[in-house]
């Protein structure tokens, strides 16, 4: 993979990731007053994972011959990892600080999401959105 392609993919992935993290944080923060942390996280992460995957399929990895079904199925496994890590982080934080505000919980959620995003890029790039060039030795 050429340096220009790598730079373009990373650039799009970061832009989409920032928008997705902000969208998830806002949705979580909006849901949190009416639902427990794990439910707010589940709903916000599910909605944003679908949007994020489609944006990455169309923009970041647009030259990969991956079908929408394969892209979303691959992202489904990553969704589970992301949900477990982000929910674990929020639950741990609320255990340590039971009086924490939804804004503080949201900051913890966003931080955990950034860590998951690094893993997500690598897995999407190497396994889900393989190009014909990557498949040949």
Backbone torsions as a table, in degrees:
resi	resn	phi	psi	omega
1	UNK	NA	130.2	-178.7
2	UNK	-72.5	158.7	-179.2
3	UNK	-60.7	-38.8	-179.7
4	UNK	-64.3	-41.8	179.2
5	UNK	-65.3	-44.9	179.1
6	UNK	-58.9	-46.4	-179.7
7	UNK	-62.7	-42.2	179.5
8	UNK	-64.5	-44.8	-179.2
9	UNK	-63.5	-45.8	179.9
10	UNK	-63.4	-42.2	179.0
11	UNK	-59.5	-49.3	178.4
12	UNK	-63.6	-42.3	-178.3
13	UNK	-62.3	-41.8	178.6
14	UNK	-64.8	-45.6	-179.8
15	UNK	-61.2	-45.8	179.5
16	UNK	-66.8	-39.2	179.3
17	UNK	-64.3	-41.0	178.0
18	UNK	-63.3	-46.9	179.3
19	UNK	-62.9	-41.1	-179.9
20	UNK	-66.8	-43.1	179.2
21	UNK	-63.4	-42.1	177.5
22	UNK	-63.9	-43.8	178.8
23	UNK	-63.3	-42.7	178.9
24	UNK	-65.3	-42.4	-179.7
25	UNK	-62.1	-44.2	178.9
26	UNK	-63.9	-43.6	179.0
27	UNK	-65.3	-43.7	177.3
28	UNK	-58.6	-48.9	-178.4
29	UNK	-61.0	-38.0	177.9
30	UNK	-70.4	-34.1	-179.3
31	UNK	-83.0	-26.4	-171.2
32	UNK	-57.9	-37.9	179.6
33	UNK	-63.0	-21.6	-176.9
34	UNK	-109.9	-5.3	-177.6
35	UNK	-144.0	157.5	177.8
36	UNK	-65.2	160.1	-177.5
37	UNK	-54.5	-43.2	-176.7
38	UNK	-67.3	-32.7	178.6
39	UNK	-73.1	-45.7	177.9
40	UNK	-60.2	-39.8	178.1
41	UNK	-67.1	-43.1	179.7
42	UNK	-58.9	-50.1	-177.8
43	UNK	-64.9	-48.2	-177.2
44	UNK	-65.7	-40.2	-179.8
45	UNK	-69.4	-39.8	179.3
46	UNK	-62.2	-48.8	-179.9
47	UNK	-60.6	-48.0	-175.8
48	UNK	-73.9	-27.7	177.2
49	UNK	-65.6	-42.4	178.4
50	UNK	-62.0	-47.5	179.9
51	UNK	-65.4	-42.7	179.8
52	UNK	-62.5	-45.4	-178.7
53	UNK	-62.4	-43.8	-179.7
54	UNK	-66.4	-40.7	177.7
55	UNK	-64.0	-42.9	177.9
56	UNK	-66.4	-37.0	177.9
57	UNK	-62.9	-41.7	-176.4
58	UNK	-82.4	-30.3	-173.6
59	UNK	-111.9	-55.6	-175.0
60	UNK	-68.8	-51.2	-175.2
61	UNK	-110.5	39.4	-172.6
62	UNK	-64.7	-18.7	-179.5
63	UNK	-91.3	-5.1	178.6
64	UNK	-80.2	142.1	-179.0
65	UNK	-90.1	51.0	-178.4
66	UNK	-98.6	131.5	178.2
67	UNK	-73.1	155.5	176.4
68	UNK	-56.0	-39.3	-179.0
69	UNK	-62.5	-45.8	179.5
70	UNK	-64.4	-40.4	-179.6
71	UNK	-61.0	-47.0	-177.6
72	UNK	-74.1	-31.9	176.2
73	UNK	-66.6	-44.4	177.1
74	UNK	-62.2	-40.0	179.2
75	UNK	-68.5	-23.6	178.8
76	UNK	-62.1	-42.5	176.9
77	UNK	-64.9	-39.2	177.6
78	UNK	-69.1	-31.0	175.8
79	UNK	-59.8	-46.0	-179.9
80	UNK	-60.8	-45.6	177.0
81	UNK	-60.0	-47.3	179.9
82	UNK	-61.0	-41.7	179.8
83	UNK	-63.7	-44.3	-179.2
84	UNK	-64.7	-43.2	-178.9
85	UNK	-68.3	-48.0	-176.7
86	UNK	-69.9	-40.3	177.3
87	UNK	-65.0	-41.7	177.9
88	UNK	-60.1	-41.7	179.6
89	UNK	-64.6	-44.6	-179.5
90	UNK	-67.4	-43.1	179.2
91	UNK	-64.2	-40.5	177.3
92	UNK	-62.6	-44.7	179.6
93	UNK	-62.5	-45.0	-178.9
94	UNK	-69.7	-25.7	174.1
95	UNK	-68.2	-42.1	179.8
96	UNK	-73.8	-34.3	-177.1
97	UNK	-130.6	75.6	-176.9
98	UNK	-61.2	-21.2	-179.8
99	UNK	-94.3	9.2	-177.2
100	UNK	-65.0	147.4	179.7
101	UNK	-79.4	158.7	173.8
102	UNK	-57.0	-31.3	178.0
103	UNK	-65.0	-41.0	177.7
104	UNK	-66.7	-42.0	176.0
105	UNK	-59.5	-41.3	-179.1
106	UNK	-63.0	-38.3	177.6
107	UNK	-63.9	-40.6	177.0
108	UNK	-64.9	-43.1	178.8
109	UNK	-59.8	-46.3	-178.9
110	UNK	-63.8	-40.4	179.1
111	UNK	-63.8	-45.0	178.1
112	UNK	-64.3	-35.6	179.2
113	UNK	-63.6	-36.8	178.2
114	UNK	-62.9	-42.9	178.5
115	UNK	-62.1	-42.7	179.5
116	UNK	-65.8	-33.4	-176.8
117	UNK	-63.0	-36.4	178.4
118	UNK	-62.1	-46.6	177.7
119	UNK	-63.8	-41.4	-179.2
120	UNK	-58.9	-45.1	179.9
121	UNK	-59.8	-48.1	-177.4
122	UNK	-60.7	-46.7	-178.7
123	UNK	-66.6	-44.9	178.7
124	UNK	-60.9	-44.5	-176.8
125	UNK	-66.4	-45.2	-173.4
126	UNK	-86.8	-27.5	-173.9
127	UNK	-115.6	-43.0	-173.1
128	UNK	-86.9	-45.5	-175.4
129	UNK	-108.9	50.3	178.0
130	UNK	-67.4	139.8	175.2
131	UNK	-97.8	164.9	179.1
132	UNK	-58.4	-35.8	179.0
133	UNK	-62.4	-36.0	-179.9
134	UNK	-73.7	-24.9	-177.1
135	UNK	-79.8	-15.1	-179.6
136	UNK	-101.7	145.2	-178.6
137	UNK	-70.6	NA	NA
